[in-house]
Amino acid sequence: MKIEFGKEFPQYFKPAYPEEFELFSHFEVISGIPTVLFAITTWKENGKPNVCFHSWSCFHGDKTAFFAVMGNLYQHTHTYANIQRDRCFAINFLSINYYDQLIHTIHQNDFETDEFAAGKFMLSDAKTIHAPVIEEAFINMECTLKDAQDLSGAGLTSMVIGQVQHVSVEEKYAYGDSERYGNNGFMMLVPAPQNLVTGAPGRSAISTVNIQKYD
Ligand SMILES: Cc1cc2nc3c(=O)[nH]c(=O)nc-3n(C[C@H](O)[C@H](O)[C@H](O)COP(=O)(O)O)c2cc1C
């Protein structure tokens, strides 16, 4: 038996925090699809470096180009404004060991704040674009803005697509799958899977990737 859901908000769903369903669609917690966590780094207009902890994205391409498709970037963020202005951004993949430092940059988010200093991250310059990158990341990805589209049309979020121009990989992670998955590898967001029967709220969780078999 399947439990069915449409576009109408299920009134018995209780939010995990008051504004949860002002921010997220009920489909997000119905499906609870994990996506990789990373930091977007850009320059603010005043020259201070910006860090934005982010997820809700996918990465793919064909033989001619590779894209970072950030499906759901809030338009009110510094990051959105910085990308619109500079037309580029960097993506930094960090292990779960950096979770607390990344959360710190969310709470230290003033225009005047150096968010690398706030998160205690080491900064270096991207090689092909005008953006700072996080040295501690095991992969840095440099992107130019390809397109941005407000998918819902509500003026809240935007799907921001970056075309990847350059990737830097920490040497320790260069040997196949040995470091990239597990505790030192990609960190994933599990977005608060709701109890679909009682409507009780779920808890957002952070996970790593555990390889089970080979294709
Ligand atoms: C796991 C996770 C948790 C987040 N928690 C919050 C939060 O509690 N409050 C918030 O405003 N944004 C949260 N965000 C979204 C952005 O990280 C946050 O808005 C960011 O600080 C925007 O940065 P900017 O304005 O410097 O671009 C979260 C993102 C992730 C991936």
The ligand as a Tripos MOL2 file, in Angstrom:
@<TRIPOS>MOLECULE
LIG
   31    33     1     0     0
SMALL
NO_CHARGES

@<TRIPOS>ATOM
      1 C1         22.4700   22.0090    7.0070 C.3       1 LIG1
      2 C2         22.0870   23.4490    6.7590 C.ar      1 LIG1
      3 C3         21.5300   24.1880    7.7790 C.ar      1 LIG1
      4 C4         21.1690   25.5180    7.5810 C.ar      1 LIG1
      5 N1         20.6050   26.2070    8.6200 N.ar      1 LIG1
      6 C5         20.2350   27.4830    8.4360 C.ar      1 LIG1
      7 C6         19.6610   28.2120    9.5180 C.ar      1 LIG1
      8 O1         19.4820   27.7050   10.6260 O.2       1 LIG1
      9 N2         19.2900   29.5000    9.3020 N.ar      1 LIG1
     10 C7         19.4860   30.0980    8.0720 C.ar      1 LIG1
     11 O2         19.1470   31.2780    7.9120 O.2       1 LIG1
     12 N3         20.0190   29.4340    7.0390 N.ar      1 LIG1
     13 C8         20.4120   28.1480    7.1850 C.ar      1 LIG1
     14 N4         20.9630   27.4570    6.1410 N.ar      1 LIG1
     15 C9         21.0400   28.0970    4.7970 C.3       1 LIG1
     16 C10        22.3260   28.8730    4.4830 C.3       1 LIG1
     17 O3         23.4790   28.1690    4.8350 O.3       1 LIG1
     18 C11        22.3740   30.2280    5.1540 C.3       1 LIG1
     19 O4         21.2230   30.9570    4.8810 O.3       1 LIG1
     20 C12        23.6300   30.9790    4.7510 C.3       1 LIG1
     21 O5         24.2000   31.4690    5.9290 O.3       1 LIG1
     22 C13        23.4200   32.1360    3.8100 C.3       1 LIG1
     23 O6         24.6540   32.7550    3.6750 O.3       1 LIG1
     24 P1         24.8860   34.1260    2.9310 P.3       1 LIG1
     25 O7         23.7710   35.0790    3.2280 O.co2     1 LIG1
     26 O8         26.1930   34.5780    3.5070 O.co2     1 LIG1
     27 O9         24.9990   33.7980    1.4860 O.co2     1 LIG1
     28 C14        21.3620   26.1240    6.3050 C.ar      1 LIG1
     29 C15        21.9390   25.3710    5.2860 C.ar      1 LIG1
     30 C16        22.2960   24.0570    5.4970 C.ar      1 LIG1
     31 C17        22.8910   23.2920    4.3620 C.3       1 LIG1
@<TRIPOS>BOND
     1     1     2 1
     2     2     3 ar
     3     2    30 ar
     4     3     4 ar
     5     4     5 ar
     6     4    28 ar
     7     5     6 ar
     8     6     7 ar
     9     6    13 1
    10     7     8 2
    11     7     9 ar
    12     9    10 ar
    13    10    11 2
    14    10    12 ar
    15    12    13 ar
    16    13    14 ar
    17    14    15 1
    18    14    28 ar
    19    15    16 1
    20    16    17 1
    21    16    18 1
    22    18    19 1
    23    18    20 1
    24    20    21 1
    25    20    22 1
    26    22    23 1
    27    23    24 1
    28    24    25 2
    29    24    26 1
    30    24    27 1
    31    28    29 ar
    32    29    30 ar
    33    30    31 1
@<TRIPOS>SUBSTRUCTURE
     1 LIG1         1 GROUP 0 **** ****
